[in-house]
Amino acid sequence: MSEPLLQSMPPIPQQKTVLLINNFILSTSRFLNTFSDSCDLMLCRVGGKITEMEVLVGILESKLNSVPEGVVGGGNEPAAEDENKNVNQEEEPGEAQAGEQPQQEQQQAEESTALVDSSTIRACEHPDYAPFFKMLKMGVPEPAVALKAQVAGLDGDVIRGDPDALIKKSEEEE
C-alpha cells in the first residue's frame, strides 16, 4: 500500500536537496572545527602542566642529589647525637668501652657477611637503588619513590622492603 503513495507524490526538487545537504555539511564541519579547537586548547594546557611537573621533578632531584649522604632529616638529629656523645664521655671508661664493643661486633658481622657472598650488596648501598633510598630519607612518600623506581626500570618492591636486605650486585659493578 505504501508504494502507490510514493508514486503519487512529486519528487523533491534537486536544488532543495543540494541545499539541505550543503547545510548539513556546513553545520557538521563548524561543529568539528569548534570541537577540534577546544580539544587542542585542552591538550596544550595539559602539555604545559606536564612540562611544569617535569621541571619541578628535575629541580627536586637536583636538590636531593646536592644533599650529603649522612643528612637524614632536619637539623635536630646531629644535636641529639652530640648530647649522647657528651653523656657517654661523662660515664665511666669501662661503660664507654662496653658500648663500643657491640658496635665493633656488629661491624665484624657485617664484614663477614660481605666476605661470604661478594655477589650481593645491601639494597640501600646498591648504586641503582641508593638515590631512591635517599629520597625516602628526605621524606618523599614511599609509594611515589617506588613508582619512580618502577619507571626507571627497577623493582619497586625493593624500595618498599627492608633497606638492609641483600640483593644481587649489578653486572657493571662486579
Sequence and secondary structure as in RCSB ss.txt:
>XXXX:A:sequence
MSEPLLQSMPPIPQQKTVLLINNFILSTSRFLNTFSDSCDLMLCRVGGKITEMEVLVGILESKLNSVPEGVVGGG
NEPAAEDENKNVNQEEEPGEAQAGEQPQQEQQQAEESTALVDSSTIRACEHPDYAPFFKMLKMGVPEPAVALKAQ
VAGLDGDVIRGDPDALIKKSEEEE
>XXXX:A:secstr
 HHHHHHHS    HHHHHHHHHHHHHHHHHHHHHHHHHHHHHHHHHHHHHHHHHHHHHHHHHHHHHS TT  SST
HHHHHHHHHHHHHHHS HHHHHHHHHHHHHHHHHHHHHHHH TTEEEGGGSTTTHHHHHHHHTT  HHHHHHHHH
HTTS HHHHHS TT EEE  TTT 
